[in-house]
């Protein structure tokens, strides 16, 4: 068993409201173009703004496969496949138990589950179709990826609400560092745009209504006129391996995954606490061996709720001290919404793209900053031609689990960039 | 219902539900070779039970059965010998 502190990201894949591949994602980020649109879940009279992935994936799978694949798992399989291919891999069987899969989701196969409840409660059926449980169980996405790519080591599903894929990535990092595995696929998926999930979130009174002038601007983190969160669907995955392992394979890397901090509030099932959030940030900095002033960008969790954004701004001040006045901060949820189980991984990926493409992604629609969320905001438009050496992505989940991840440019290994045009002013 | 009718119903069900081509679905075709697993078989059996208005009691198939072997088990059930 060998251990290595140096863990790198060698593959990325995404299915999201702002792109179904890395090129499309970077294009959305560089123009701060929103992927939020109107969504009316079947059976509900209310219309919500939502981060919709504007396509179906049933053509990608055979009719023999589809009965076990909820939309959540379809997106998980596709995003993971992209990331694995991007890392120059396909089948992990030769790794035996030294390859792992770390997955995060909040609701798993929600559409399948709701379909079964409809049969149970309305059609009065007492037994489901045979595939139902396989399509609704939370670990189905992880299992499907493991089966398809022969990942035979730990295949573990994290459910820490909106930090789910963050803890998945952090625990994968630790497993590689501690020498238990050589390589991991880590990420998450969510398909929550169903009547029961949307209706239940609406019950929290935390969802934004569609913006009257432009539905695309319904999610406005840190803004004085922010009106609540916007739920989204999608999946994103990264491939992590020790730098030594990547060198042996002769592959370049996007960045190092340099630090992971996890801390829980122990406070309230729904309300966040600045102390818990700040502790996760401090732990991630400590883990990466960095001082706050060395961080060049923070991708915030900020979902655009009244209370949550304020608590997070306070937490950034607590963790960063003086550096909080200068470190650029943005919440890209303004264009992609809240992907729940896939939020952490998507936002980490965006943080990596900020490093590889040398730009600061923006909080869109931030015309008037809430004075209670004072930070060095990257407001409305991205800032190009900015060298970013080290950056942090932060996520907080209902229930109080907070995760901070730190990424940094790798100085010795060949650098990799998403296959995209160069960004400029 | 004779074995040919049962085979025909299974072929239709495999085609409509799972997109398998009927000309692949001869009596000698083995389920594993078709990509059909035990859950797919349960789905087909549910279709058959609904169509026939009966309950198939004994569905103990041999390992990796052929369609012909599946038909034989169902015919035995329908004959009340299961």
Interface residues (C-beta under 8 A of the other chain):
Chain A: X62 X63 X64 X67 X68 X129 X130 X131 X134
Chain B: X17 X18 X19 X20 X35 X36 X39 X40 X42 X43 X46
